[in-house]
Amino acid sequence: MSINKNNTDSWKQDIAKSVDFYNEWFLAFAPKTFRETRIETTKEVEAALTKTNNLLSLTPKILLENSSILPMLRMSTCPPIARDRLIGLAYVSSSLVKSLESGKLPARMNEENLNEELVKICDIIQKLIDPDIFTWLENKSKPNSKDVERASTIIADRLCGSVADPIIRNAQEKRQLISIQTWLEERNYRKLDTREVKDFKDFPDGTFDFHFNVPVNLNNLTTVNIPIDIVIKPHKRKSTNFPILIEAKSAGDFTNVNKRRKEEAVKMSQLKNTYGNGIQFILFLCGYFDSGYLGYEAAEGIDWVWEHRINDFLKIGL
């Protein structure tokens, strides 16, 4: 049964309502979410400064032992530098920098080469350190607590600003999942315990789970897992015994959704090639999704439920 993909007459109205829904959430909760993240990030910056003696002692050994501080160091320069800019300026391996920023060390680099690369990184950071933020470095003096707090807040702002979109996107996804969970539990659905079920086909009736891996066949020899945001097994299914697979999607502008609209189509194709037409893959939309996006997904056979009209899930037997 079609939910919204064939209701083209209501698309324009739903797009407007979805945009309003997202904007109301953003204005009410995004600033709070960003502030909370900035507070935590400030604490992390302060801890990183402690490890480097407030940048008075930045050495390869310290960077080796605390590799995850590298993003903070990049934001401590004037101007702040992106990861690729650091790689280019220091003439170091991109895999090294990416490994360091993920809190790891490169597995295939010997100790001598690793130390040489770390020296280059430290040299670039020290040459570009922002003297207007770290005022104590010019005289190599010990900063007071106010100086450190002020510097940490500035660097935290820079770090959060560079990842603002992911911060908001993660908060929005969490809210969407809570919204669905609340709706399901009001209808006597039960969230599965961790590792209660290994295969999505074995979900008991009336259960659901988040971020569940579903295997698909890429060819006759290769099977890969694709992550599904929400897997729901209705209390009773008539046409098929498969659970319903749902992808939660939110967007704060119209541009990015059309750049990424093929991702859902690829998932749909992989699922149908593996499990046949009995599989249901549905989008849960909130925010800026225009008629171009909706038309593309509808042409690929993908239906959706708007978050501002969540009761449409009833149309598919939930």
N, C-alpha and C positions, 0 to 999 in steps of 0.2 A: 504494500500500500504506500502511495506517495505521501510524503509529509509536506514539503514546501517546494520541491524542485519544479513541480508543474503549476504552482500557483503564481504565475508570472504577474498577474494583476496586483498582487499584494507585495511584490518585491520592493517597490519604491517606498511604500509606507513602512515596511519592516526595516529597510536600510536606515531610514531616518530614526526610527525608534531604537534601533541597535546602537547607532551613533550616540544618541542621547543617553542611553543606558550606560555606555562605556564612559562618556564624559562625566556623568554624575558620580560614578565610582572613582574616576581619576581625581576629580576635585576634592572628594571626601577622604580618600584613603592614600593616594599616591604620595602626597607630601609627607604624611606620617611615616609611611613605609621607607621613604628615602631618608628621612631624619634618623629613624632607628638604625638603618644600615650605616649611615654616616657616623653615628655614635660608636657602633661596634668597630668600624674601620679606623676611627681615631684611636681607639684602644690598641688595635693591631699596629698602627704606625708608631705609637709611643713605645710599644714592646720592641719593634724593630730598631728604633733609635737607641734604646737601651743596649741592644746587642752590638751596635756599632759605636758605642760610646758617644752617642749623639753626632755621628758621622765624623768624629775626630779620629776614629780608627777603622777605616774601611779597608780591609785587606782581603786577598784571595782566600785565606783560611776562614775568615768570618763569613764570606759569601758562600764558601763551600759548605760550611756547617749550617747556614741559614739561607739556603738558596731561594726560598719562597719570598724573601724580602725584595727581590729584584724589581717587581712592578712598583713598589713604593719608591725605590731608588730612581726609577725612570721619571716618576712624577716629582722628584726633588730637584730636578734640573731646570735651567732657564735657557730655552723654553723646555717644557715637559716634552719628552720624546717617546714616540711609539716604539713598540718592540722591534719592528723592521728597521727603524731609523737607528736604533742602538746597534743592531747587527751590522748595518752598513758603516756606521762611524767607527766601530771597534774592529771591523774586519774579522768577525768571529763566526763560527758555525751557527746557522739558524736552528739546527736541532739542539745545540747546546743551550741556547737561550730559552727555547720552548720547554726543554726539560727542566731547566732551573726554575722557570716560572710556575711549573706544575709541582714544584717541590721535590724533584727527582734529579739524579745525576745521569749523564749519558753513559750507556752501558759499554759502548765500544771505543771509548777514548782513554788512552793511557794517562798515567798520572802526570807525566811531564807536559804533554800537550794540554791537558786540562788546566794545569797551573798557568801556562802561558796565556791561554784564552781568558782565564779569570783576571789575570793582571791587566789585560787590555780593557776588559769591562770596567774594572775599578778605576783605571786611568781616565776613561771617558767620563764616568760619573763624577769623579773628583774635579775634572776640568770644567764641568758644566753645572756643578751644584749652585743653586740659586742663593746668592749672598743676602738678598733682601728678606729671605725666609729664615735662613740659618745664620743669623747675625753674629753668632759667637765664633764662627769658623775663621773669620778674618784675623782675629787675635788669638785663635786657638785657646779660647777661655772656656771655662765650664759654664753652661747656660743655667739660668734659674728655672724653676718649675713653670713659671708663666711663659717663658720663651719657648720651652718645649711643648707646652700645651697649645700655644698659638701656632707653632710650626706644624704640629701634628694635625690640627684642625684644617689648615690650608691644604696639606697633602691629602688628607682624607677626602676633602671636597673635590680635589683633582681626580682621585681614584674613583670616587662615586660618579663623578661627571662623565668619566670615560666609559663607564658601564651602566649608565642610567637606564637605558632601554632594557637590558636584561634584568635589572632589579625590578622594574615595573612589570615586565612580562612574567617573571617568576611569581610575583605577588598576585597577578591577575589569574595565572593558571591555578594557583593554590585556592583562590576564591571560587573559581569555576568548579573545581573538584568538590569543594565543600558544598557548593550549591546543589550539585547532583547527588552527593551523598545524603544530604538532608532530605531531598525530594524522594529518594529511594527508600530511606529508612521510615519515612512517613507512610510508606506503602508496604511495610513489613519485609523489606529486603535486608539481607545481612552481609556485611563486609567480611570477606574471607580472612582468616588468620594467616600470618606469614607462613609460607610453604605448605599451606593446607592442600593446595592443588598445584600440580606441576604442568598439566596440559590444559589449555583453555577449553578443550572439548569435554573435560571432566567436571566443569563447574556444576554444582548441585543447583536445582531449581531455586529461584529466589535469592541468588547470591550475586555479589559483584566484587571487583577488585580494581586497583589502580596500577598503572605502569606495568602491565603484564606483557611478557614476550610471547609472540605468536610466530611459530616457524612457517616459512614459505619456501617453495622450491624455485630457485632461479633458473635451474636447468635440471636435467635428469641426474646430475651428479652432486649438485650443490644445494644445501639447505642453510638458510640464515634466519635469525630471529629478527623480527621487526617489533619495536615497542608500540604498544597500544595504550592510550591514556586511560580508558575505562572499558572494562569487559563486564557485561551484564548478562546473566542467565535469567530470563523471565520466569515467573512462577509457572506458567504453562505456555508451551509453544506448539503451534499446530502445523505450520508449513515446513519448518526445519528445526533440527535439534541443536543447531549452533547457537552459542551466545551472540549477543549483539556487540559489535565493536564500535567504540566511539572515540573520535579525536577531538579534544578541546582546542579551539582556536580563538584567539583574541588578537585585535589589532588596533593600534592607536592612530593609523593613517591609512589612506587608500593605496599608497604607492607600493609598499612592501608586500601586500597580500597577492598582488598580481605577479610579482616576481617569484613567489613561492607556490603558486597554485598547482603547479605540476606535481609537487610532492605527494599530495593526497591522491592524485590520479595514478601515480606509480604504485602506491600502496594498494589501491583498489584493484589494479591489474594483477599484482602479485598474489593478492588474497583470492581472487576469482580463479586465477590459473591453478592455484593449489587446491582450493576447496569447492570450486564450482559456484554456480549462481545462487546457491542457498545461503551464502555468507552475506551478512549485512554490515556495511561500513558506513557510519553516519558521522557528520560533523556537528559539533556543538559550538555555535558561533556567537561572539559578542564583540561589538565594535564596528570598525570600518571595513565592511565587505560590500563592494559595489556590484552593479548588475553584470559587469564584465566578469568578475570573479564567479558570481553565482551561475551565470550562463555557462561558463567553462566547466564548472563542477557538475552541473546538471547534464551537460552533453556527455560527460564521462560516466554517467549513471550514479553519481553520488548525491545523496539527499542530506538535509540538514535540519537541525532544530535550533531556533533562536533562543538565546538565554532569556530574553525578555518575555518569551512565551514558552516556558519550559514544559508546560502541560501537554505540549504537542507530542511528548514521548508516549503519551497514552495511545496515540494513533498506531504505534507499532507494537502494542501489547504489553507495555511495561506497567 
